[in-house]
């Protein structure tokens, strides 16, 4: 029994490496200010991103559907829970990374006081799709892929209103690597390898923080990339050192 558990754990770890190795995180710049030497912000305010609920798709796996039925959870409620978790994870990770860069940062709300020259980070999730976790872990190769797409804006608060400094999009997905049925064989997957692989992959993907779900970890990964992108802008403005911006890449 112990040997079987060790084998499953090792297989799960192999799947985790594959998942991490092929997961994609990309940034695309939309526009950026030509202004230079802007005053350093006294605070960076990170707002919870808006969510287009028409573009939220929670996990479509058969096990999730069984859980929802047992807990009397509606599809709408599941989608709302996913949207809330994704938005919170992104904001929390963004604050953490910006503080690590050496700038003061905090989560902001509609009632938060916004001082002049404050940097405002806001945006919207335009697509949140958990895919099908079971298909992803068993089949892989893009089957059941999960993804998150967001639009991010960084603005500065001025006496005449908020001025856009940077606007870009972020994309994160779960990748196209093979699942347990390919890497371990269908029999091993059916006997529990999927569970071991899923657990290991969830831990490995979560290099940012111990978030509860894979989609939250994916959102945090996306926030990490967004913070790295902003770090280059911060360095260009002289708000942080170039070395600090470079360190954020690792």
C-alpha positions in Angstrom: 0.0 0.0 0.0 2.8 2.4 0.9 4.6 1.7 -2.4 1.4 2.5 -4.3 1.0 5.8 -2.4 4.6 6.7 -3.1 4.1 5.8 -6.8 1.0 8.0 -7.1 2.7 10.8 -5.3 5.7 10.7 -7.6 3.4 10.6 -10.6 1.5 13.5 -9.3 4.7 15.5 -8.9 5.6 14.7 -12.5 2.2 16.0 -13.7 2.7 19.1 -11.5 6.0 19.8 -13.3 4.4 19.4 -16.6 1.5 21.6 -15.8 3.7 24.4 -14.4 6.1 24.0 -17.4 3.4 24.6 -20.0 1.1 27.1 -18.3 1.0 30.4 -20.1 1.1 33.9 -18.7 1.2 36.8 -21.1 1.0 40.6 -21.1 0.1 42.8 -24.0 0.5 46.6 -23.8 -2.4 48.7 -25.1 -1.1 52.2 -24.3 1.4 54.0 -22.1 2.0 57.6 -21.3 5.0 59.5 -22.8 5.4 61.5 -19.6 8.5 60.9 -17.6 9.8 61.8 -14.2 6.3 61.8 -12.8 6.1 62.3 -9.0 6.3 59.1 -7.0 2.9 58.0 -5.6 2.4 58.5 -1.9 0.3 55.3 -2.0 -0.7 52.7 -4.6 -4.4 51.8 -4.4 -5.4 48.5 -5.8 -9.1 48.1 -6.4 -11.0 44.9 -6.8 -11.4 44.4 -10.6 -14.9 44.3 -12.1 -16.1 41.1 -13.5 -18.2 40.5 -16.6 -20.5 37.8 -15.2 -21.6 36.8 -18.7 -18.0 35.6 -19.3 -17.6 33.5 -16.1 -17.6 29.8 -16.5 -17.1 27.7 -13.3 -15.6 24.2 -13.3 -17.6 22.0 -15.7 -16.3 18.6 -14.3 -18.7 15.9 -13.4 -17.4 15.8 -9.8 -18.0 19.5 -9.4 -21.6 19.0 -10.6 -22.1 16.3 -8.1 -20.8 18.5 -5.3 -23.1 21.3 -6.4 -26.1 19.0 -6.4 -25.2 17.7 -2.9 -24.8 21.2 -1.6 -27.7 22.7 -3.5 -25.4 25.2 -5.2 -26.8 26.8 -8.3 -24.7 27.4 -11.4 -25.1 31.2 -10.9 -23.9 30.9 -7.3 -20.9 28.9 -8.3 -20.0 31.4 -11.0 -20.3 34.3 -8.5 -18.1 32.4 -6.0 -15.5 31.9 -8.7 -15.6 35.5 -9.8 -15.2 36.7 -6.2 -12.3 34.4 -5.5 -10.5 35.4 -8.7 -10.9 39.1 -8.2 -9.7 38.9 -4.5 -6.7 36.8 -5.4 -5.6 39.2 -8.1 -5.9 42.3 -5.8 -4.2 40.6 -2.9 -1.3 39.4 -4.9 -0.9 42.8 -6.6 -0.7 44.6 -3.3 1.9 42.0 -2.0 4.1 42.3 -5.1 4.0 46.1 -5.2 5.0 46.4 -1.5 7.8 44.0 -2.3 9.0 46.4 -5.0 9.3 49.1 -2.3 6.2 51.2 -2.9 3.4 51.5 -0.3 0.3 49.8 -1.4 -3.1 48.7 -0.1 -6.4 47.4 -1.3 -8.9 50.2 -2.0 -12.7 50.5 -1.9 -15.2 53.1 -3.1 -14.9 55.0 0.2 -11.1 55.0 0.3 -9.5 58.4 0.4 -7.4 59.1 -2.8 -4.6 61.6 -2.2 -3.1 63.6 -5.1 -0.5 61.7 -7.1 -1.8 58.3 -5.8 -1.4 55.5 -8.2 -4.7 53.7 -8.9 -4.7 50.1 -10.2 -8.0 49.0 -11.5 -9.5 47.0 -14.4 -11.9 44.3 -15.4 -11.9 40.5 -15.9 -13.3 39.9 -19.4 -13.0 36.1 -19.3 -12.9 33.7 -16.3 -13.1 30.0 -17.4 -12.4 27.2 -15.0 -12.7 24.7 -17.9 -13.2 21.1 -16.9 -10.7 20.1 -14.2 -11.3 16.3 -14.6 -10.7 16.4 -18.4 -7.6 18.6 -17.8 -6.0 16.3 -15.3 -6.9 13.0 -17.0 -6.6 14.0 -20.7 -4.7 17.3 -20.8 -3.3 18.4 -24.2 -5.6 21.5 -23.9 -8.8 19.5 -23.1 -10.7 21.2 -20.3 -8.3 24.2 -20.4 -8.8 26.9 -17.8 -8.0 30.6 -18.5 -8.3 34.1 -17.2 -8.1 37.3 -19.3 -8.1 40.8 -17.8 -7.7 44.4 -18.7 -5.5 46.4 -16.3 -5.2 50.2 -16.0 -2.8 52.2 -13.9 -3.9 55.8 -13.3 -2.5 58.8 -11.4 -4.8 61.0 -9.3 -4.5 64.7 -10.3 -6.4 67.8 -9.4 -8.1 67.6 -12.7 -9.1 64.0 -12.4 -7.5 60.6 -12.9 -4.9 60.4 -15.7 -4.3 57.1 -17.5 -0.6 56.1 -17.4 -0.5 52.5 -18.5 -3.1 50.1 -19.9 -2.5 46.4 -20.8 -4.1 43.0 -20.9 -3.1 39.9 -19.1 -3.7 36.3 -20.0 -3.2 33.1 -17.9 -4.1 29.5 -18.7 -3.5 26.0 -17.5 -1.4 24.9 -20.6 -1.6 22.0 -23.0 0.5 19.3 -21.4 -0.7 15.7 -21.3 -2.8 14.5 -18.3 -2.6 11.4 -16.2 -4.1 9.1 -18.8 -1.2 9.9 -21.1 1.7 10.2 -18.6 0.6 7.3 -16.3 -1.8 5.2 -18.4 -5.6 5.1 -18.2 -5.6 2.4 -15.6 -3.4 4.3 -13.2 -5.5 7.4 -13.7 -8.7 5.4 -12.9 -7.1 4.0 -9.7 -6.4 7.4 -8.1 -3.5 8.9 -10.0 -5.6 11.8 -11.1 -6.3 12.8 -7.5 -2.6 12.6 -6.6 -1.6 14.5 -9.7 -4.3 17.2 -9.1 -3.1 17.7 -5.5 0.5 18.0 -6.5 -0.2 20.3 -9.5 -2.3 22.6 -7.3 0.6 23.0 -4.9 3.2 23.4 -7.6 1.2 26.0 -9.6 0.6 28.0 -6.4 4.1 29.5 -6.2 2.6 32.8 -5.2 0.4 31.8 -2.3 -1.7 29.0 -0.8 -4.9 30.0 -2.5 -7.8 27.7 -2.2 -8.4 26.8 -5.8 -6.4 26.4 -9.0 -8.3 29.3 -10.7 -7.4 31.6 -7.8 -3.8 30.6 -8.1 -4.0 31.3 -11.8 -5.3 34.8 -11.0 -2.5 35.4 -8.5 0.0 34.3 -11.2 -1.5 36.8 -13.6 -1.3 39.5 -10.9 2.4 38.6 -10.4 3.1 39.1 -14.1 1.2 42.3 -14.1 3.2 43.6 -11.2 6.5 42.6 -13.0 5.2 44.6 -16.0 4.4 47.6 -13.8 7.8 47.3 -12.2 9.5 48.3 -15.4 7.3 51.3 -15.7 8.0 52.3 -12.1 11.7 52.0 -12.8 11.4 54.2 -15.9 9.8 56.9 -13.8 12.5 56.6 -11.2 10.1 55.4 -8.5 12.1 52.2 -7.9 15.6 51.2 -8.9 16.3 49.2 -12.1 17.8 46.5 -10.0 14.6 46.2 -8.0 12.5 45.9 -11.2 14.9 43.2 -12.4 14.7 41.3 -9.2 10.9 41.1 -9.5 11.3 38.9 -12.6 12.6 36.0 -10.5 
